[in-house]
Amino acid sequence: MLIIMKVDAAPQEIAAVVERIEISGLKAHLSQGKERTIIGAIGDTRIARQESFTQFPGVDRIMPISRPYKLCSREFCPEDSTFKVQNVAIGGPQITIIAGPCSVESRSQMLEIAHAVKEAGAHMLRGGAFKPRTSPYAFQGMGEAGLELLAEAGRLTGLPTVTEVMATDQVELIASYTDMLQIGARNMQNFALLHAAGESQHPILLKRGMSATIEELLMAAEYILSHNNRRVILCERGIRTFETATRNTTDINAIPVLKSLSHLPVILDPSHSTGNWQYVSAVARAAVAAGADGLIVEVHQAPEQALSDGGQSLKPERFAAMVRQVRAIAEAVGRFVPASNQAISLSEISLPAVVEA
């Protein structure tokens, strides 16, 4: 249930309600808006009589939460959630662009592409160090060595970093190297991992499962938010349908639907949703027009040589063109794509003479 406090409710009145909620065996979650505070009482609310809370000073009214996801819902938090990852704002009027290769392959590759996406207008850097692959014989990532290279590239360019975490025992390690943890489509309902990610208090990028409904995605996010970790991004990345012309079917509908149901920021992955670089820019434009708060795009300087997902990766010059197009679309719908901060020149970075394998 939601306990709506009066506009002029004093801090001690709010604290008294929170204390009563916890005494009742429930969890209290505060949503402090511009005008008033909403307190969510999460758990089996049958054990606490709603009318008992109406007697507390400062309480305006009690509302039930009608949806199975509580903390994700617009009922709990009517205003859009915003937060920062380092100096990068997530949510709000700006469009955030995350870009980089599918996999970290070498130091020279990572530094070169980090510089290129920064120069083109990206705000965060992505790169996989642990790669969940359909085939056990495919490239599985560089592991901790890849995390070190990703962290170095982020540090030298000033780009916050994001990479995928696949297991609970990886959370602490990956959080020590990167600024945001990504939970991939295959792990969207790995509930132990969702709990661990929530407990880490690290920003989380949560991708929709390839056959998951929108409600299932929101329920997965609820696991993370239940640990009072509010820095969560929802990511639509295409769903599995009968259509085989593209890798997945981009659910553009999901963007406005998620924005209407939840206060969490929503981004789109046009690379995985199409599986073909030729369609990435068009779908990215559509996502921004539909209300997405950002994009996560795969970029590689030599896609034909990429160790994973080269066919869906944009070359840097195509990515730069996509950013220009997205910026125009954003302005047309009353939003904007911030300029990136000045990147360090590649001439200032010591690169190895030979590209590593």
Secondary structure, DSSP 8 states (H G I E B T S, - for coil): -EEEE-TT--HHHHHHHHHHHHHTT-EEEEEE-SS-EEEEEES-GGGS-HHHHTTSTTEEEEE---SS--TTBTTT--S---EEETTEEESSSB-EEEEE-SB---HHHHHHHHHHHHHHT-SEEE-BSS---SSTTS----THHHHHHHHHHHHHHT--EEEE--SGGGHHHHHHH-SEEEE-GGGTT-HHHHHHHHHHT--EEEE--TT--HHHHHHHHHHHHTTT---EEEEE--B--S--SSSSB--TTHHHHHHHHB-S-EEE-HHHHH-SHHHHHHHHHHHHHTT-SEEEEEB-S-GGG-SS-GGG-B-HHHHHHHHHHHHHHHHHTT-B---------GGGS---SS---
